[in-house]
């Protein structure tokens, strides 16, 4: 096989793996999508003693402000389906909206102690959304 996807993709750490032990919203860093056509958001868990951890995807035209929740029509998958509830799992959700900036937070509920992280992969791919 002689295909290269590395030059078409840009991985980013949105939320470094960390322990979450309370019911809270843990914000990740802002993602600038300039020059890319899509963004895959990947959630990872280490040990989850209890609770569930759901991504909240928001978008804005302006860096640092004006964020609103992304409508389901601009997500590939759902935030509920990307929820982490078991130890050592990975889930993903795709952003296919048109706003330049994205922010991903993790909303935790019924939490005892869990290690959670978020990675984003920006892509220049031109695959139509079906």
N, CA, C and O atoms as CSV, one atom per row, in Angstrom:
chain,resi,resn,atom,element,x,y,z
A,1,UNK,N,N,0.854,-1.171,0.000
A,1,UNK,CA,C,0.000,0.000,0.000
A,1,UNK,C,C,0.900,1.234,0.000
A,1,UNK,O,O,1.875,1.294,0.749
A,2,UNK,N,N,0.572,2.222,-0.842
A,2,UNK,CA,C,1.395,3.423,-0.952
A,2,UNK,C,C,0.543,4.674,-0.832
A,2,UNK,O,O,0.617,5.562,-1.681
A,3,UNK,N,N,-0.266,4.750,0.216
A,3,UNK,CA,C,-1.103,5.923,0.443
A,3,UNK,C,C,-0.662,6.608,1.726
A,3,UNK,O,O,-0.278,5.950,2.694
A,4,UNK,N,N,-0.718,7.927,1.726
A,4,UNK,CA,C,-0.303,8.698,2.889
A,4,UNK,C,C,-1.480,9.489,3.429
A,4,UNK,O,O,-2.049,10.312,2.712
A,5,UNK,N,N,-1.854,9.257,4.674
A,5,UNK,CA,C,-2.893,10.077,5.280
A,5,UNK,C,C,-2.301,11.059,6.294
A,5,UNK,O,O,-2.980,11.993,6.721
A,6,UNK,N,N,-1.047,10.853,6.677
A,6,UNK,CA,C,-0.423,11.721,7.666
A,6,UNK,C,C,-0.392,13.178,7.219
A,6,UNK,O,O,-0.657,14.076,8.019
A,7,UNK,N,N,-0.074,13.421,5.954
A,7,UNK,CA,C,0.008,14.799,5.479
A,7,UNK,C,C,-1.366,15.448,5.328
A,7,UNK,O,O,-1.460,16.662,5.142
A,8,UNK,N,N,-2.422,14.658,5.406
A,8,UNK,CA,C,-3.785,15.169,5.285
A,8,UNK,C,C,-4.456,15.370,6.645
A,8,UNK,O,O,-5.543,15.943,6.721
A,9,UNK,N,N,-3.818,14.905,7.712
A,9,UNK,CA,C,-4.424,14.932,9.040
A,9,UNK,C,C,-3.544,15.665,10.041
A,9,UNK,O,O,-2.321,15.707,9.907
A,10,UNK,N,N,-4.195,16.244,11.051
A,10,UNK,CA,C,-3.467,16.926,12.124
A,10,UNK,C,C,-4.064,16.518,13.465
A,10,UNK,O,O,-5.163,16.955,13.806
A,11,UNK,N,N,-3.355,15.683,14.238
A,11,UNK,CA,C,-3.864,15.300,15.560
A,11,UNK,C,C,-3.561,16.384,16.601
A,11,UNK,O,O,-2.514,17.030,16.554
A,12,UNK,N,N,-4.486,16.569,17.531
A,12,UNK,CA,C,-4.334,17.568,18.590
A,12,UNK,C,C,-4.780,16.985,19.927
A,12,UNK,O,O,-5.756,16.237,19.986
A,13,UNK,N,N,-4.076,17.321,20.984
A,13,UNK,CA,C,-4.544,16.974,22.326
A,13,UNK,C,C,-5.509,18.072,22.753
A,13,UNK,O,O,-5.124,19.234,22.884
A,14,UNK,N,N,-6.747,17.701,22.966
A,14,UNK,CA,C,-7.778,18.660,23.361
A,14,UNK,C,C,-7.896,18.704,24.879
A,14,UNK,O,O,-8.027,19.773,25.475
A,15,UNK,N,N,-7.847,17.534,25.491
A,15,UNK,CA,C,-7.904,17.420,26.939
A,15,UNK,C,C,-6.937,16.312,27.335
A,15,UNK,O,O,-7.212,15.131,27.125
A,16,UNK,N,N,-5.806,16.704,27.908
A,16,UNK,CA,C,-4.817,15.710,28.314
A,16,UNK,C,C,-5.456,14.757,29.323
A,16,UNK,O,O,-6.286,15.181,30.127
A,17,UNK,N,N,-5.078,13.475,29.292
A,17,UNK,CA,C,-5.673,12.522,30.235
A,17,UNK,C,C,-5.534,13.023,31.674
A,17,UNK,O,O,-4.451,13.397,32.123
A,18,UNK,N,N,-6.658,13.018,32.375
A,18,UNK,CA,C,-6.669,13.507,33.751
A,18,UNK,C,C,-7.752,12.800,34.546
A,18,UNK,O,O,-8.687,12.229,33.985
A,19,UNK,N,N,-7.609,12.849,35.850
A,19,UNK,CA,C,-8.586,12.231,36.735
A,19,UNK,C,C,-9.716,13.217,37.000
A,19,UNK,O,O,-9.487,14.372,37.360
A,20,UNK,N,N,-10.941,12.732,36.813
A,20,UNK,CA,C,-12.136,13.513,37.123
A,20,UNK,C,C,-12.862,12.766,38.235
A,20,UNK,O,O,-13.195,11.590,38.089
A,21,UNK,N,N,-13.106,13.456,39.350
A,21,UNK,CA,C,-13.697,12.762,40.503
A,21,UNK,C,C,-14.965,13.422,41.023
A,21,UNK,O,O,-15.485,13.029,42.068
A,22,UNK,N,N,-15.472,14.428,40.300
A,22,UNK,CA,C,-16.715,15.077,40.717
A,22,UNK,C,C,-17.620,15.258,39.502
A,22,UNK,O,O,-17.175,15.146,38.359
A,23,UNK,N,N,-18.894,15.539,39.763
A,23,UNK,CA,C,-19.822,15.864,38.679
A,23,UNK,C,C,-19.545,17.294,38.247
A,23,UNK,O,O,-19.838,18.243,38.974
A,24,UNK,N,N,-18.979,17.438,37.062
A,24,UNK,CA,C,-18.546,18.748,36.593
A,24,UNK,C,C,-18.441,18.749,35.082
A,24,UNK,O,O,-18.611,17.711,34.443
A,25,UNK,N,N,-18.164,19.904,34.511
A,25,UNK,CA,C,-17.856,20.027,33.086
A,25,UNK,C,C,-16.394,20.411,32.976
A,25,UNK,O,O,-15.984,21.466,33.460
A,26,UNK,N,N,-15.605,19.553,32.338
A,26,UNK,CA,C,-14.168,19.780,32.191
A,26,UNK,C,C,-13.902,20.216,30.758
A,26,UNK,O,O,-14.092,19.443,29.818
A,27,UNK,N,N,-13.460,21.457,30.599
A,27,UNK,CA,C,-13.290,22.037,29.265
A,27,UNK,C,C,-11.951,21.671,28.648
A,27,UNK,O,O,-10.921,21.651,29.322
A,28,UNK,N,N,-11.985,21.384,27.355
A,28,UNK,CA,C,-10.768,21.166,26.589
A,28,UNK,C,C,-10.339,22.464,25.933
A,28,UNK,O,O,-11.015,23.485,26.063
A,29,UNK,N,N,-9.222,22.426,25.232
A,29,UNK,CA,C,-8.725,23.618,24.553
A,29,UNK,C,C,-9.485,23.852,23.249
A,29,UNK,O,O,-10.097,22.935,22.700
A,30,UNK,N,N,-9.437,25.067,22.773
A,30,UNK,CA,C,-10.085,25.455,21.525
A,30,UNK,C,C,-9.372,24.809,20.330
A,30,UNK,O,O,-8.146,24.695,20.317
A,31,UNK,N,N,-10.150,24.392,19.335
A,31,UNK,CA,C,-9.615,23.785,18.116
A,31,UNK,C,C,-9.872,24.748,16.964
A,31,UNK,O,O,-11.018,25.117,16.710
A,32,UNK,N,N,-8.823,25.158,16.269
A,32,UNK,CA,C,-8.949,26.012,15.083
A,32,UNK,C,C,-8.954,25.103,13.861
A,32,UNK,O,O,-7.958,24.436,13.583
A,33,UNK,N,N,-10.063,25.068,13.129
A,33,UNK,CA,C,-10.210,24.150,11.999
A,33,UNK,C,C,-9.782,24.766,10.663
A,33,UNK,O,O,-10.003,24.162,9.613
A,34,UNK,N,N,-9.177,25.949,10.682
A,34,UNK,CA,C,-8.783,26.622,9.430
A,34,UNK,C,C,-7.908,25.699,8.577
A,34,UNK,O,O,-6.912,25.158,9.058
A,35,UNK,N,N,-8.287,25.525,7.306
A,35,UNK,CA,C,-7.518,24.700,6.380
A,35,UNK,C,C,-7.910,23.236,6.370
A,35,UNK,O,O,-7.314,22.442,5.641
A,36,UNK,N,N,-8.909,22.863,7.171
A,36,UNK,CA,C,-9.350,21.470,7.248
A,36,UNK,C,C,-10.848,21.375,6.985
A,36,UNK,O,O,-11.579,22.346,7.181
A,37,UNK,N,N,-11.300,20.211,6.544
A,37,UNK,CA,C,-12.701,20.014,6.178
A,37,UNK,C,C,-13.523,19.281,7.229
A,37,UNK,O,O,-14.751,19.358,7.214
A,38,UNK,N,N,-12.873,18.579,8.132
A,38,UNK,CA,C,-13.620,17.826,9.141
A,38,UNK,C,C,-12.764,17.633,10.382
A,38,UNK,O,O,-11.554,17.857,10.377
A,39,UNK,N,N,-13.439,17.208,11.451
A,39,UNK,CA,C,-12.738,16.972,12.709
A,39,UNK,C,C,-13.334,15.741,13.377
A,39,UNK,O,O,-14.538,15.691,13.630
A,40,UNK,N,N,-12.500,14.754,13.662
A,40,UNK,CA,C,-12.900,13.596,14.442
A,40,UNK,C,C,-12.470,13.832,15.881
A,40,UNK,O,O,-11.325,14.202,16.143
A,41,UNK,N,N,-13.389,13.618,16.805
A,41,UNK,CA,C,-13.130,13.818,18.223
A,41,UNK,C,C,-13.116,12.439,18.874
A,41,UNK,O,O,-14.083,11.684,18.784
A,42,UNK,N,N,-12.008,12.127,19.527
A,42,UNK,CA,C,-11.807,10.794,20.091
A,42,UNK,C,C,-11.673,10.916,21.603
A,42,UNK,O,O,-10.817,11.645,22.104
A,43,UNK,N,N,-12.518,10.202,22.316
A,43,UNK,CA,C,-12.490,10.178,23.777
A,43,UNK,C,C,-11.869,8.876,24.239
A,43,UNK,O,O,-12.135,7.817,23.671
A,44,UNK,N,N,-11.043,8.955,25.270
A,44,UNK,CA,C,-10.402,7.761,25.802
A,44,UNK,C,C,-10.597,7.720,27.321
A,44,UNK,O,O,-10.683,8.753,27.986
A,45,UNK,N,N,-10.664,6.506,27.839
A,45,UNK,CA,C,-10.750,6.368,29.292
A,45,UNK,C,C,-9.697,5.382,29.779
A,45,UNK,O,O,-9.344,4.417,29.100
A,46,UNK,N,N,-9.220,5.660,30.962
A,46,UNK,CA,C,-8.403,4.693,31.680
A,46,UNK,C,C,-9.355,3.989,32.630
A,46,UNK,O,O,-10.368,3.432,32.205
A,47,UNK,N,N,-9.035,4.012,33.900
A,47,UNK,CA,C,-9.898,3.396,34.896
A,47,UNK,C,C,-11.107,4.284,35.173
A,47,UNK,O,O,-10.965,5.485,35.407
A,48,UNK,N,N,-12.299,3.685,35.144
A,48,UNK,CA,C,-13.519,4.385,35.545
A,48,UNK,C,C,-14.098,3.624,36.742
A,48,UNK,O,O,-14.604,2.511,36.597
A,49,UNK,N,N,-14.016,4.246,37.931
A,49,UNK,CA,C,-14.566,3.612,39.130
A,49,UNK,C,C,-16.089,3.699,39.109
A,49,UNK,O,O,-16.775,2.748,39.483
A,50,UNK,N,N,-16.610,4.832,38.674
A,50,UNK,CA,C,-18.061,5.022,38.572
A,50,UNK,C,C,-18.326,6.269,37.754
A,50,UNK,O,O,-17.473,7.150,37.644
A,51,UNK,N,N,-19.521,6.333,37.180
A,51,UNK,CA,C,-19.949,7.527,36.468
A,51,UNK,C,C,-19.986,7.359,34.966
A,51,UNK,O,O,-19.602,6.324,34.422
A,52,UNK,N,N,-20.462,8.410,34.309
A,52,UNK,CA,C,-20.417,8.453,32.857
A,52,UNK,C,C,-19.909,9.823,32.430
A,52,UNK,O,O,-20.091,10.824,33.122
A,53,UNK,N,N,-19.262,9.833,31.257
A,53,UNK,CA,C,-18.511,10.993,30.804
A,53,UNK,C,C,-18.884,11.254,29.343
A,53,UNK,O,O,-18.484,10.513,28.445
A,54,UNK,N,N,-19.663,12.328,29.125
A,54,UNK,CA,C,-20.259,12.616,27.825
A,54,UNK,C,C,-19.604,13.843,27.204
A,54,UNK,O,O,-19.422,14.855,27.881
A,55,UNK,N,N,-19.244,13.766,25.910
A,55,UNK,CA,C,-18.669,14.940,25.265
A,55,UNK,C,C,-19.744,16.002,25.022
A,55,UNK,O,O,-20.901,15.681,24.752
A,56,UNK,N,N,-19.348,17.248,25.122
A,56,UNK,CA,C,-20.180,18.384,24.757
A,56,UNK,C,C,-19.392,19.141,23.689
A,56,UNK,O,O,-18.334,19.704,23.968
A,57,UNK,N,N,-19.921,19.148,22.456
A,57,UNK,CA,C,-19.224,19.796,21.339
A,57,UNK,C,C,-19.883,21.146,21.077
A,57,UNK,O,O,-21.097,21.232,20.888
A,58,UNK,N,N,-19.065,22.197,21.067
A,58,UNK,CA,C,-19.545,23.549,20.817
A,58,UNK,C,C,-18.761,24.163,19.665
A,58,UNK,O,O,-17.651,23.730,19.356
A,59,UNK,N,N,-19.357,25.190,19.024
A,59,UNK,CA,C,-18.739,25.830,17.864
A,59,UNK,C,C,-18.873,27.341,17.944
A,59,UNK,O,O,-19.743,27.870,18.636
A,60,UNK,N,N,-17.981,28.034,17.212
A,60,UNK,CA,C,-18.019,29.496,17.172
A,60,UNK,C,C,-17.311,30.003,15.915
A,60,UNK,O,O,-16.442,29.329,15.360
A,61,UNK,N,N,-17.695,31.190,15.484
A,61,UNK,CA,C,-16.993,31.869,14.385
A,61,UNK,C,C,-15.810,32.677,14.897
A,61,UNK,O,O,-14.946,33.093,14.125
A,62,UNK,N,N,-15.781,32.897,16.221
A,62,UNK,CA,C,-14.793,33.778,16.827
A,62,UNK,C,C,-13.976,33.023,17.867
A,62,UNK,O,O,-14.529,32.286,18.683
A,63,UNK,N,N,-12.678,33.205,17.839
A,63,UNK,CA,C,-11.811,32.566,18.816
A,63,UNK,C,C,-12.097,33.094,20.218
A,63,UNK,O,O,-12.124,34.304,20.445
A,64,UNK,N,N,-12.311,32.164,21.160
A,64,UNK,CA,C,-12.436,32.527,22.557
A,64,UNK,C,C,-13.802,32.968,23.038
A,64,UNK,O,O,-13.973,33.197,24.236
A,65,UNK,N,N,-14.795,33.100,22.148
A,65,UNK,CA,C,-16.104,33.555,22.615
A,65,UNK,C,C,-17.212,33.145,21.654
A,65,UNK,O,O,-16.958,32.682,20.542
A,66,UNK,N,N,-18.444,33.326,22.111
A,66,UNK,CA,C,-19.603,33.074,21.263
A,66,UNK,C,C,-19.909,31.613,21.002
A,66,UNK,O,O,-20.575,31.296,20.017
A,67,UNK,N,N,-19.441,30.713,21.857
A,67,UNK,CA,C,-19.657,29.278,21.641
A,67,UNK,C,C,-21.103,28.879,21.906
A,67,UNK,O,O,-21.715,29.309,22.884
A,68,UNK,N,N,-21.636,28.043,21.009
A,68,UNK,CA,C,-22.968,27.466,21.172
A,68,UNK,C,C,-22.871,25.961,20.937
A,68,UNK,O,O,-21.965,25.489,20.250
A,69,UNK,N,N,-23.804,25.218,21.506
A,69,UNK,CA,C,-23.825,23.769,21.311
A,69,UNK,C,C,-24.050,23.444,19.840
A,69,UNK,O,O,-24.855,24.097,19.177
A,70,UNK,N,N,-23.354,22.453,19.334
A,70,UNK,CA,C,-23.479,22.035,17.937
A,70,UNK,C,C,-24.778,21.256,17.758
A,70,UNK,O,O,-25.083,20.353,18.537
A,71,UNK,N,N,-25.538,21.612,16.726
A,71,UNK,CA,C,-26.765,20.877,16.404
A,71,UNK,C,C,-26.396,19.470,15.950
A,71,UNK,O,O,-25.355,19.267,15.326
A,72,UNK,N,N,-27.246,18.503,16.263
A,72,UNK,CA,C,-26.991,17.106,15.904
A,72,UNK,C,C,-26.768,16.918,14.400
A,72,UNK,O,O,-26.056,15.999,13.996
A,73,UNK,N,N,-27.363,17.771,13.572
A,73,UNK,CA,C,-27.195,17.645,12.117
A,73,UNK,C,C,-25.755,17.908,11.679
A,73,UNK,O,O,-25.371,17.537,10.569
A,74,UNK,N,N,-24.951,18.545,12.541
A,74,UNK,CA,C,-23.557,18.822,12.215
A,74,UNK,C,C,-22.592,17.898,12.960
A,74,UNK,O,O,-21.393,18.164,13.035
A,75,UNK,N,N,-23.137,16.805,13.510
A,75,UNK,CA,C,-22.323,15.794,14.167
A,75,UNK,C,C,-22.491,14.465,13.455
A,75,UNK,O,O,-23.594,14.103,13.045
A,76,UNK,N,N,-21.409,13.756,13.314
A,76,UNK,CA,C,-21.451,12.401,12.782
A,76,UNK,C,C,-21.425,11.472,13.989
A,76,UNK,O,O,-20.374,11.220,14.578
A,77,UNK,N,N,-22.605,10.969,14.344
A,77,UNK,CA,C,-22.783,10.266,15.600
A,77,UNK,C,C,-23.443,11.213,16.583
A,77,UNK,O,O,-23.746,12.358,16.248
A,78,UNK,N,N,-23.664,10.738,17.787
A,78,UNK,CA,C,-24.280,11.594,18.807
A,78,UNK,C,C,-23.385,11.681,20.026
A,78,UNK,O,O,-22.566,10.799,20.286
A,79,UNK,N,N,-23.556,12.750,20.758
A,79,UNK,CA,C,-22.782,12.906,21.987
A,79,UNK,C,C,-23.139,11.792,22.983
A,79,UNK,O,O,-22.265,11.266,23.672
A,80,UNK,N,N,-24.421,11.443,23.052
A,80,UNK,CA,C,-24.845,10.376,23.968
A,80,UNK,C,C,-24.197,9.037,23.615
A,80,UNK,O,O,-23.811,8.278,24.504
A,81,UNK,N,N,-24.079,8.750,22.325
A,81,UNK,CA,C,-23.473,7.477,21.899
A,81,UNK,C,C,-21.963,7.458,22.143
A,81,UNK,O,O,-21.365,6.385,22.233
A,82,UNK,N,N,-21.345,8.632,22.249
A,82,UNK,CA,C,-19.897,8.717,22.475
A,82,UNK,C,C,-19.543,8.728,23.961
A,82,UNK,O,O,-18.373,8.863,24.319
A,83,UNK,N,N,-20.534,8.588,24.814
A,83,UNK,CA,C,-20.327,8.614,26.265
A,83,UNK,C,C,-19.403,7.478,26.699
A,83,UNK,O,O,-19.524,6.351,26.220
A,84,UNK,N,N,-18.485,7.784,27.604
A,84,UNK,CA,C,-17.595,6.777,28.187
A,84,UNK,C,C,-18.208,6.303,29.494
A,84,UNK,O,O,-18.525,7.110,30.367
A,85,UNK,N,N,-18.376,4.974,29.627
A,85,UNK,CA,C,-18.953,4.443,30.867
A,85,UNK,C,C,-18.187,3.242,31.414
A,85,UNK,O,O,-18.470,2.782,32.520
A,86,UNK,N,N,-17.222,2.730,30.653
A,86,UNK,CA,C,-16.460,1.577,31.134
A,86,UNK,C,C,-14.962,1.846,31.035
A,86,UNK,O,O,-14.513,2.689,30.259
A,87,UNK,N,N,-14.211,1.115,31.832
A,87,UNK,CA,C,-12.761,1.246,31.888
A,87,UNK,C,C,-12.104,0.875,30.555
A,87,UNK,O,O,-12.542,-0.045,29.865
A,88,UNK,N,N,-11.070,1.594,30.219
A,88,UNK,CA,C,-10.230,1.356,29.049
A,88,UNK,C,C,-11.058,1.242,27.768
A,88,UNK,O,O,-11.054,0.211,27.095
A,89,UNK,N,N,-11.762,2.319,27.454
A,89,UNK,CA,C,-12.551,2.353,26.228
A,89,UNK,C,C,-12.183,3.570,25.397
A,89,UNK,O,O,-11.508,4.490,25.859
A,90,UNK,N,N,-12.644,3.543,24.164
A,90,UNK,CA,C,-12.438,4.643,23.242
A,90,UNK,C,C,-13.752,4.846,22.489
A,90,UNK,O,O,-14.417,3.877,22.126
A,91,UNK,N,N,-14.120,6.090,22.256
A,91,UNK,CA,C,-15.311,6.388,21.470
A,91,UNK,C,C,-15.007,7.618,20.622
A,91,UNK,O,O,-14.016,8.313,20.847
A,92,UNK,N,N,-15.873,7.873,19.645
A,92,UNK,CA,C,-15.609,9.030,18.789
A,92,UNK,C,C,-16.905,9.653,18.299
A,92,UNK,O,O,-17.968,9.032,18.308
A,93,UNK,N,N,-16.778,10.895,17.874
A,93,UNK,CA,C,-17.871,11.649,17.283
A,93,UNK,C,C,-17.224,12.585,16.262
A,93,UNK,O,O,-16.114,13.070,16.484
A,94,UNK,N,N,-17.899,12.837,15.163
A,94,UNK,CA,C,-17.342,13.694,14.122
A,94,UNK,C,C,-18.054,15.029,14.045
A,94,UNK,O,O,-19.266,15.112,14.244
A,95,UNK,N,N,-17.291,16.076,13.755
A,95,UNK,CA,C,-17.857,17.416,13.541
A,95,UNK,C,C,-17.807,17.713,12.054
A,95,UNK,O,O,-16.741,17.645,11.442
A,96,UNK,N,N,-18.960,18.045,11.465
A,96,UNK,CA,C,-19.022,18.350,10.032
A,96,UNK,C,C,-19.648,19.720,9.781
A,96,UNK,O,O,-20.124,19.998,8.681
A,97,UNK,N,N,-19.645,20.566,10.798
A,97,UNK,CA,C,-20.193,21.914,10.673
A,97,UNK,C,C,-19.251,22.838,9.929
A,97,UNK,O,O,-18.195,22.419,9.455
A,98,UNK,N,N,-19.639,24.094,9.831
A,98,UNK,CA,C,-18.889,25.082,9.047
A,98,UNK,C,C,-18.216,26.166,9.881
A,98,UNK,O,O,-17.581,27.062,9.326
A,99,UNK,N,N,-18.344,26.100,11.191
A,99,UNK,CA,C,-17.716,27.120,12.039
A,99,UNK,C,C,-16.212,26.862,12.125
A,99,UNK,O,O,-15.765,25.718,12.039
A,100,UNK,N,N,-15.446,27.920,12.293
A,100,UNK,CA,C,-13.987,27.773,12.317
A,100,UNK,C,C,-13.469,27.176,13.619
A,100,UNK,O,O,-12.497,26.421,13.607
A,101,UNK,N,N,-14.103,27.501,14.738
A,101,UNK,CA,C,-13.595,27.072,16.039
A,101,UNK,C,C,-14.527,26.057,16.693
A,101,UNK,O,O,-15.750,26.184,16.633
A,102,UNK,N,N,-13.924,25.052,17.316
A,102,UNK,CA,C,-14.655,24.015,18.036
A,102,UNK,C,C,-14.065,23.916,19.439
A,102,UNK,O,O,-12.868,24.114,19.644
A,103,UNK,N,N,-14.923,23.611,20.385
A,103,UNK,CA,C,-14.473,23.359,21.752
A,103,UNK,C,C,-15.174,22.084,22.223
A,103,UNK,O,O,-16.377,21.922,22.019
A,104,UNK,N,N,-14.426,21.189,22.847
A,104,UNK,CA,C,-14.995,19.945,23.371
A,104,UNK,C,C,-14.763,19.903,24.875
A,104,UNK,O,O,-13.641,20.060,25.356
A,105,UNK,N,N,-15.845,19.690,25.598
A,105,UNK,CA,C,-15.775,19.517,27.046
A,105,UNK,C,C,-16.275,18.120,27.381
A,105,UNK,O,O,-16.956,17.485,26.575
A,106,UNK,N,N,-15.933,17.646,28.574
A,106,UNK,CA,C,-16.442,16.371,29.067
A,106,UNK,C,C,-17.346,16.672,30.248
A,106,UNK,O,O,-16.921,17.273,31.235
A,107,UNK,N,N,-18.601,16.246,30.135
A,107,UNK,CA,C,-19.580,16.435,31.201
A,107,UNK,C,C,-19.664,15.130,31.981
A,107,UNK,O,O,-20.027,14.090,31.431
A,108,UNK,N,N,-19.324,15.192,33.274
A,108,UNK,CA,C,-19.325,13.975,34.091
A,108,UNK,C,C,-20.530,13.963,35.021
A,108,UNK,O,O,-20.930,14.989,35.571
A,109,UNK,N,N,-21.095,12.769,35.181
A,109,UNK,CA,C,-22.255,12.579,36.062
A,109,UNK,C,C,-22.058,11.307,36.880
A,109,UNK,O,O,-21.497,10.323,36.397
A,110,UNK,N,N,-22.525,11.341,38.115
A,110,UNK,CA,C,-22.426,10.190,39.023
A,110,UNK,C,C,-20.974,9.722,39.175
A,110,UNK,O,O,-20.698,8.527,39.287
A,111,UNK,N,N,-20.071,10.678,39.175
A,111,UNK,CA,C,-18.640,10.384,39.104
A,111,UNK,C,C,-18.045,10.030,40.447
A,111,UNK,O,O,-18.378,10.627,41.470
A,112,UNK,N,N,-17.166,9.057,40.429
A,112,UNK,CA,C,-16.381,8.719,41.610
A,112,UNK,C,C,-14.924,9.024,41.311
A,112,UNK,O,O,-14.295,9.825,42.003
A,113,UNK,N,N,-14.394,8.389,40.287
A,113,UNK,CA,C,-12.994,8.570,39.959
A,113,UNK,C,C,-12.752,7.960,38.582
A,113,UNK,O,O,-12.981,6.766,38.388
A,114,UNK,N,N,-12.296,8.758,37.632
A,114,UNK,CA,C,-12.054,8.245,36.288
A,114,UNK,C,C,-10.936,9.030,35.618
A,114,UNK,O,O,-10.741,10.216,35.885
A,115,UNK,N,N,-10.213,8.355,34.753
A,115,UNK,CA,C,-9.198,9.008,33.944
A,115,UNK,C,C,-9.752,9.127,32.528
A,115,UNK,O,O,-10.101,8.127,31.900
A,116,UNK,N,N,-9.828,10.372,32.029
A,116,UNK,CA,C,-10.442,10.642,30.735
A,116,UNK,C,C,-9.559,11.603,29.947
A,116,UNK,O,O,-8.948,12.504,30.522
A,117,UNK,N,N,-9.493,11.412,28.630
A,117,UNK,CA,C,-8.761,12.318,27.746
A,117,UNK,C,C,-9.508,12.483,26.437
A,117,UNK,O,O,-10.356,11.663,26.087
A,118,UNK,N,N,-9.184,13.563,25.705
A,118,UNK,CA,C,-9.819,13.832,24.414
A,118,UNK,C,C,-8.750,14.234,23.400
A,118,UNK,O,O,-7.889,15.069,23.677
A,119,UNK,N,N,-8.828,13.621,22.223
A,119,UNK,CA,C,-7.940,13.930,21.099
A,119,UNK,C,C,-8.827,14.346,19.928
A,119,UNK,O,O,-9.925,13.815,19.764
A,120,UNK,N,N,-8.362,15.282,19.121
A,120,UNK,CA,C,-9.063,15.643,17.887
A,120,UNK,C,C,-8.129,15.380,16.717
A,120,UNK,O,O,-6.916,15.563,16.826
A,121,UNK,N,N,-8.699,14.950,15.596
A,121,UNK,CA,C,-7.927,14.765,14.374
A,121,UNK,C,C,-8.596,15.589,13.285
A,121,UNK,O,O,-9.689,15.263,12.823
A,122,UNK,N,N,-7.925,16.660,12.883
A,122,UNK,CA,C,-8.413,17.475,11.772
A,122,UNK,C,C,-8.024,16.789,10.482
A,122,UNK,O,O,-6.944,16.207,10.383
A,123,UNK,N,N,-8.913,16.856,9.477
A,123,UNK,CA,C,-8.675,16.158,8.229
A,123,UNK,C,C,-8.995,17.044,7.045
A,123,UNK,O,O,-9.916,17.860,7.082
A,124,UNK,N,N,-8.207,16.862,5.987
A,124,UNK,CA,C,-8.471,17.563,4.735
A,124,UNK,C,C,-9.282,16.705,3.773
A,124,UNK,O,O,-9.555,17.112,2.644
A,125,UNK,N,N,-9.665,15.511,4.230
A,125,UNK,CA,C,-10.392,14.568,3.387
A,125,UNK,C,C,-11.649,15.179,2.773
A,125,UNK,O,O,-12.286,16.046,3.371
A,126,UNK,N,N,-11.995,14.722,1.588
A,126,UNK,CA,C,-13.162,15.220,0.881
A,126,UNK,C,C,-14.176,14.119,0.665
A,126,UNK,O,O,-14.622,13.887,-0.459
A,127,UNK,N,N,-14.542,13.439,1.741
A,127,UNK,CA,C,-15.522,12.380,1.675
A,127,UNK,C,C,-16.892,12.983,1.959
A,127,UNK,O,O,-17.057,13.631,2.992
A,128,UNK,N,N,-17.888,12.797,1.080
A,128,UNK,CA,C,-19.199,13.383,1.338
A,128,UNK,C,C,-19.855,12.781,2.567
A,128,UNK,O,O,-19.680,11.599,2.861
A,129,UNK,N,N,-20.612,13.603,3.283
A,129,UNK,CA,C,-21.338,13.154,4.456
A,129,UNK,C,C,-22.631,12.516,3.974
A,129,UNK,O,O,-23.380,13.124,3.209
A,130,UNK,N,N,-22.897,11.283,4.424
A,130,UNK,CA,C,-24.122,10.575,4.014
A,130,UNK,C,C,-25.060,10.410,5.179
A,130,UNK,O,O,-26.140,9.839,5.026
